[in-house]
Amino acid sequence: MQGQLSVFSVTLAVSASLVLGFAPAINAESQTLEEMAMEKRKQQDEAAAKAQKIADDKRKAKAAADAKKAEEKRKQREAKVAAEALAKQQAEAAAIAEQRKKGEFIRQISPEMVAIKQGCFQMGQSAAEKQWLIESAGQKIYDEFYADERQHKVCVEPGFEIARYEVTVGQFRRFVEATGYRTDAEKNVGGEEGCFSWTGKDFGWVGGRSWRDPGFAQTEQHPVVCVGWNDANAYVGWLGEQTGRDYRLPTEVEWEYAARAMTETTRYWGDDPANQAVCRYENVADTASIAKYPFASSFSCNDGYAETSPVGRFSANAYGLHDMLGNVSEWTCSAYTAAYNGSERQCSRGSGSLVVRGGAWYCWRGFVRAASRLRPGPAARGSYVGFRVARTP
């Protein structure tokens, strides 16, 4: 028993010395592991901090890039808005300039119009006028040229507008330059060359003659001549398109109603064809004309013009219209019928005979009357035929 205790004591002593002997080593190892762990944590913390910094830097860089991009987009939007605003301003300015230009163009091409109120009148020749024509020209000439002027009451309604002056060379030139239009005289329409004009001996067809050269000198202010019914309608069609207004040729009724201007006399200044007043009112076949052209008959006064005169040079009628008689004969839009069957109240489509009114610079006294009628076809054109425009209000 005692021996066993001795052995146990020795074993315990050995164990104690072993434990006590290794304790410093164990402590050192534990300290090393802890330091290693701390170092590892430090490295991890540093790595995490570095990663966080990198992430923060990336976020900042992205935010800066996003902000820069947003700023660029904002500037682009502002620039686009500014450019659009500028383009709009420029477009509006251009539109205004174009409107002004268009308005000026319309103002330049628009004829001066006179409003004619509706009313009734006696259309055609009076009994006294008929007697004078037969006595002056003879029954045969009367039957051929004047028997179709039956007097009858006509009411014009509604009212209308008609140009104060005949269409001028300058106005017609604007139309031609804008459209490239060629007249029937220039195209030799109807089987006849050029324009019916003075040949040097008489009136006849002369090739090469047209509104540009009717055989005598004209300025831009003279009435255009050598134009047919087709040409006149082409002009009024273009004028209507450019201005947005309903321009046309006057009907035969409108023309005579406007020419008479509430008078019932042969001409709106009176009845006496020998009266010197004629040369104050109209450019007719007078002593100036007969000195150059061998007409069979003429007025005995001198109006100062052998051929056409600039529009508006003579006194107007009571409606303020110039050259309704004389200067140039004028196309109407109406078809001709000898019996006045109603066609005189409307516009024709241009087939058959059409009505020309007013007489001209070369006409005998019998043709320079408010009731006088001529009846050429639509392709006819002469150096004494022009037109004026009318308009529906």
Number of C-alpha atoms within 10 A of each C-alpha: 5 7 8 9 10 11 11 12 12 12 12 12 12 12 12 11 12 11 12 11 11 10 12 11 11 12 11 11 12 12 12 12 12 12 12 12 12 12 12 12 13 12 12 12 13 12 12 13 13 12 12 13 13 12 12 13 12 12 13 13 12 12 12 12 12 13 12 12 12 12 12 12 12 12 12 12 12 12 12 12 12 12 12 12 12 12 12 12 12 12 12 12 12 12 13 13 12 12 13 12 12 15 14 12 13 16 12 11 17 17 20 12 17 18 18 18 12 13 13 12 19 19 20 26 24 18 11 11 17 17 14 13 19 16 11 13 14 12 14 11 13 18 12 9 16 23 19 20 18 17 15 12 9 15 15 16 11 11 14 19 20 25 22 23 23 28 23 22 20 16 20 21 17 14 17 15 9 10 11 10 14 11 22 24 28 19 14 17 16 12 8 17 18 26 30 24 22 17 11 9 8 11 14 14 18 19 15 17 21 28 25 16 15 22 19 12 10 20 13 14 16 21 29 30 28 26 27 25 27 16 22 24 20 15 24 21 16 16 21 15 12 14 16 10 15 14 23 23 26 29 22 25 22 24 24 22 24 26 26 25 18 16 18 17 18 22 22 21 20 13 14 12 18 12 13 14 15 26 21 15 23 25 31 34 31 27 20 19 23 18 10 10 18 11 16 8 15 21 22 17 18 19 24 14 18 21 24 24 24 20 21 18 13 19 17 20 21 15 15 15 22 23 30 31 29 29 32 32 30 30 30 30 27 24 27 26 16 12 12 16 9 12 17 23 19 16 17 18 11 16 11 13 18 26 24 26 29 26 30 28 26 27 25 17 21 21 21 27 26 27 27 23 25 20 18 18 20 24 21 22 29 26 28 25 26 29 28 25 27 26 20 14 12
